[in-house]
């Protein structure tokens, strides 16, 4: 084997997967057809559970530039409607406003630190697979060549060549009705007061929040340390020519119903000016074909409204990483790798669903206005706000059920002694956290599970998977609880001779 895993695509999802594999002792090679990292602006940040996941890998501080753990966002939007997160006792919505260019830069730095090999300018041309591995044909600067690997993972985007070559269908719907326009643009400084845009004849526009009018959608994005941008969404027929700044100006005026003077911004930075017509909502019929797997946009595409893409794709990578590593290294229980699709495909379905729902709420027309008024009334009830917040953040994910309510859910942010759980999970190993009075469960940890013990006012023991989800939990020591722990270790990690480390 030239590599244990070949990953096609060095975007955020491919780089994250590569790092997860290296943390588990697997040697991946990452292929990327672009000779250099792209500087084209794409996603503007991260939304949801992925922010907490990055904290558990030690990457949050690198990306945010601030010390300490992430904090929930004070507010957000759903379908261009304010989501009053201050009504919630448990706010699950976390935001990290970092451009995708910087996210890729940090993830590449981390992958290289861990010893990942990244081959830029090398493109997947084809592959064949058999019972023992995959033979990958590549097109590189010096021509075609082949690599032999145990597995191939497609992290190569919505037009994934890996998916197409694997013969995996990509069913869904295409909507050509909406035209999105985005461009680097500055507004008159006298229109900005106390951090919000005040447009004469229209009203107040908060930064980074979708504004829906009867004519379309408007977003003002005064990025820190980046060129500001304006985005619009309309249901019209675009001109048959290249996008111009004047077109962006005209679109903003139509959507707002008043004139907002825009100017091309000064300063350094990559300038945006693009028009996108329509969009796709599609989900791969399967996330796996033999020794070939898909992550991120290669497995699902959807509207970008609400920014769910990287939350979904990066968590695909973290879910797959430890399972694929277990398969490669020979300690995976039967069927473990199949749980990647059975767990992540339903999550993809829910993201497609909620982005389609948001797209319906921003459409023009009196009937949509009436729907929004009714929906707005629903959002005065904290229970409904909680449901929506859990949905858009991914906090409602439950992978499995057990005798304890935490099983299958995201592990709570515990502190063991003076150490946060996020710090204990930096190595991406399965973790048994035993906070019972006498550490009764720690001695049952079996390789590759690491046990840590501590004290807590509330007795609790958790078996936490490398992706941060709870595989087993107990509030008391008993025969049933001990048997349950042994069963969970066997189900997810296949026990080996006892090796536990306490801290």
ChimeraX attribute file (.defattr): number of C-alpha atoms within 10 A of each C-alpha:
attribute: neighborCount
match mode: 1-to-1
recipient: residues
	/A:1	12
	/A:2	14
	/A:3	18
	/A:4	20
	/A:5	27
	/A:6	27
	/A:7	29
	/A:8	27
	/A:9	28
	/A:10	25
	/A:11	23
	/A:12	23
	/A:13	29
	/A:14	31
	/A:15	29
	/A:16	24
	/A:17	31
	/A:18	34
	/A:19	28
	/A:20	28
	/A:21	29
	/A:22	19
	/A:23	20
	/A:24	22
	/A:25	15
	/A:26	21
	/A:27	22
	/A:28	26
	/A:29	20
	/A:30	26
	/A:31	25
	/A:32	23
	/A:33	19
	/A:34	14
	/A:35	11
	/A:36	9
	/A:37	14
	/A:38	13
	/A:39	12
	/A:40	11
	/A:41	12
	/A:42	11
	/A:43	17
	/A:44	18
	/A:45	20
	/A:46	22
	/A:47	25
	/A:48	26
	/A:49	24
	/A:50	24
	/A:51	25
	/A:52	25
	/A:53	21
	/A:54	21
	/A:55	22
	/A:56	24
	/A:57	18
	/A:58	19
	/A:59	19
	/A:60	21
	/A:61	14
	/A:62	14
	/A:63	20
	/A:64	13
	/A:65	9
	/A:66	10
	/A:67	9
	/A:68	10
	/A:69	14
	/A:70	17
	/A:71	14
	/A:72	17
	/A:73	16
	/A:74	14
	/A:75	16
	/A:76	20
	/A:77	20
	/A:78	22
	/A:79	23
	/A:80	22
	/A:81	20
	/A:82	15
	/A:83	20
	/A:84	18
	/A:85	23
	/A:86	14
	/A:87	17
	/A:88	14
	/A:89	9
	/A:90	12
	/A:91	20
	/A:92	23
	/A:93	25
	/A:94	20
	/A:95	23
	/A:96	20
	/A:97	14
	/A:98	16
	/A:99	17
	/A:100	21
	/A:101	19
	/A:102	14
	/A:103	20
	/A:104	21
	/A:105	17
	/A:106	17
	/A:107	24
	/A:108	23
	/A:109	13
	/A:110	18
	/A:111	24
	/A:112	15
	/A:113	10
	/A:114	16
	/A:115	15
	/A:116	21
	/A:117	16
	/A:118	20
	/A:119	18
	/A:120	18
	/A:121	15
	/A:122	23
	/A:123	20
	/A:124	23
	/A:125	16
	/A:126	15
	/A:127	18
	/A:128	14
	/A:129	19
	/A:130	10
	/A:131	8
	/A:132	12
	/A:133	19
	/A:134	23
	/A:135	21
	/A:136	19
	/A:137	17
	/A:138	19
	/A:139	16
	/A:140	18
	/A:141	12
	/A:142	8
	/A:143	8
	/A:144	13
	/A:145	12
	/A:146	15
	/A:147	15
	/A:148	21
	/A:149	22
	/A:150	22
	/A:151	24
	/A:152	28
	/A:153	24
	/A:154	28
	/A:155	32
	/A:156	27
	/A:157	22
	/A:158	18
	/A:159	13
	/A:160	18
	/A:161	19
	/A:162	26
	/A:163	27
	/A:164	12
	/A:165	14
	/A:166	21
	/A:167	11
	/A:168	17
	/A:169	14
	/A:170	20
	/A:171	13
	/A:172	15
	/A:173	12
	/A:174	12
	/A:175	10
	/A:176	14
	/A:177	13
	/A:178	19
	/A:179	18
	/A:180	22
	/A:181	25
	/A:182	20
	/A:183	23
	/A:184	25
	/A:185	25
	/A:186	19
	/A:187	20
	/A:188	12
	/A:189	8
	/A:190	9
	/A:191	14
	/A:192	15
	/A:193	10
	/A:194	7
	/A:195	10
	/A:196	15
	/A:197	20
	/A:198	17
	/A:199	19
	/A:200	11
	/A:201	11
	/A:202	12
	/A:203	9
	/A:204	15
	/A:205	18
	/A:206	16
	/A:207	15
	/A:208	19
	/A:209	19
	/A:210	26
	/A:211	24
	/A:212	22
	/A:213	18
	/A:214	16
	/A:215	19
	/A:216	25
	/A:217	24
	/A:218	27
	/A:219	21
	/A:220	22
	/A:221	21
	/A:222	20
	/A:223	15
	/A:224	9
	/A:225	8
	/A:226	15
	/A:227	21
	/A:228	21
	/A:229	22
	/A:230	23
	/A:231	23
	/A:232	26
	/A:233	26
	/A:234	24
	/A:235	17
	/A:236	14
	/A:237	11
	/A:238	17
	/A:239	8
	/A:240	6
	/A:241	6
	/A:242	10
	/A:243	17
	/A:244	13
	/A:245	19
	/A:246	11
	/A:247	17
	/A:248	24
	/A:249	19
	/A:250	13
	/A:251	22
	/A:252	26
	/A:253	17
	/A:254	18
	/A:255	20
	/A:256	22
	/A:257	15
	/A:258	13
	/A:259	16
	/A:260	20
	/A:261	14
	/A:262	19
	/A:263	14
	/A:264	15
	/A:265	15
	/A:266	11
	/A:267	8
	/A:268	9
	/A:269	13
	/A:270	12
	/A:271	17
	/A:272	19
	/A:273	19
	/A:274	16
	/A:275	20
	/A:276	14
	/A:277	17
	/A:278	14
	/A:279	18
	/A:280	17
	/A:281	20
	/A:282	23
	/A:283	23
	/A:284	20
	/A:285	14
	/A:286	17
	/A:287	24
	/A:288	21
	/A:289	14
	/A:290	14
	/A:291	19
	/A:292	24
	/A:293	24
	/A:294	30
	/A:295	30
	/A:296	26
	/A:297	23
	/A:298	28
	/A:299	31
	/A:300	28
	/A:301	23
	/A:302	25
	/A:303	21
	/A:304	13
	/A:305	18
	/A:306	21
	/A:307	19
	/A:308	24
	/A:309	22
	/A:310	22
	/A:311	23
	/A:312	25
	/A:313	26
	/A:314	23
	/A:315	23
	/A:316	26
	/A:317	27
	/A:318	25
	/A:319	25
	/A:320	28
	/A:321	26
	/A:322	28
	/A:323	27
	/A:324	24
	/A:325	23
	/A:326	23
	/A:327	17
	/A:328	19
	/A:329	13
	/A:330	10
	/A:331	18
	/A:332	21
	/A:333	17
	/A:334	11
	/A:335	12
	/A:336	18
	/A:337	20
	/A:338	14
	/A:339	14
	/A:340	21
	/A:341	20
	/A:342	13
	/A:343	17
	/A:344	22
	/A:345	20
	/A:346	13
	/A:347	20
	/A:348	23
	/A:349	15
	/A:350	15
	/A:351	25
	/A:352	21
	/A:353	15
	/A:354	21
	/A:355	22
	/A:356	16
	/A:357	13
	/A:358	18
	/A:359	18
	/A:360	14
	/A:361	20
	/A:362	26
	/A:363	23
	/A:364	17
	/A:365	12
	/A:366	10
	/A:367	11
	/A:368	15
	/A:369	17
	/A:370	11
	/A:371	12
	/A:372	18
	/A:373	13
	/A:374	11
	/A:375	15
	/A:376	14
	/A:377	10
	/A:378	13
	/A:379	21
	/A:380	13
	/A:381	13
	/A:382	16
	/A:383	13
	/A:384	14
	/A:385	21
	/A:386	23
	/A:387	13
	/A:388	20
	/A:389	25
	/A:390	19
	/A:391	19
	/A:392	24
	/A:393	25
	/A:394	24
	/A:395	19
	/A:396	17
	/A:397	19
	/A:398	16
	/A:399	18
	/A:400	13
	/A:401	14
	/A:402	13
	/A:403	11
	/A:404	13
	/A:405	12
	/A:406	20
	/A:407	22
	/A:408	21
	/A:409	20
	/A:410	22
	/A:411	19
	/A:412	13
	/A:413	12
	/A:414	14
	/A:415	17
	/A:416	19
	/A:417	12
	/A:418	8
	/A:419	12
	/A:420	14
	/A:421	19
	/A:422	20
	/A:423	14
	/A:424	19
	/A:425	21
	/A:426	16
	/A:427	15
	/A:428	22
	/A:429	20
	/A:430	26
	/A:431	25
	/A:432	31
	/A:433	27
	/A:434	28
	/A:435	26
	/A:436	22
	/A:437	16
	/A:438	13
	/A:439	20
	/A:440	16
	/A:441	26
	/A:442	22
	/A:443	15
	/A:444	19
	/A:445	26
	/A:446	21
	/A:447	19
	/A:448	21
	/A:449	26
	/A:450	20
	/A:451	25
	/A:452	21
	/A:453	22
	/A:454	21
	/A:455	16
	/A:456	15
	/A:457	8
	/A:458	11
	/A:459	17
	/A:460	19
	/A:461	26
	/A:462	24
	/A:463	27
	/A:464	25
	/A:465	26
	/A:466	23
	/A:467	25
	/A:468	26
	/A:469	23
	/A:470	28
	/A:471	28
	/A:472	27
	/A:473	26
	/A:474	24
	/A:475	15
	/A:476	17
	/A:477	17
	/A:478	12
	/A:479	9
	/A:480	11
	/A:481	18
	/A:482	16
	/A:483	11
	/A:484	17
	/A:485	23
	/A:486	18
	/A:487	15
	/A:488	17
	/A:489	25
	/A:490	15
	/A:491	16
	/A:492	19
	/A:493	21
	/A:494	20
	/A:495	21
	/A:496	14
	/A:497	9
	/A:498	12
	/A:499	14
	/A:500	18
	/A:501	13
	/A:502	14
	/A:503	9
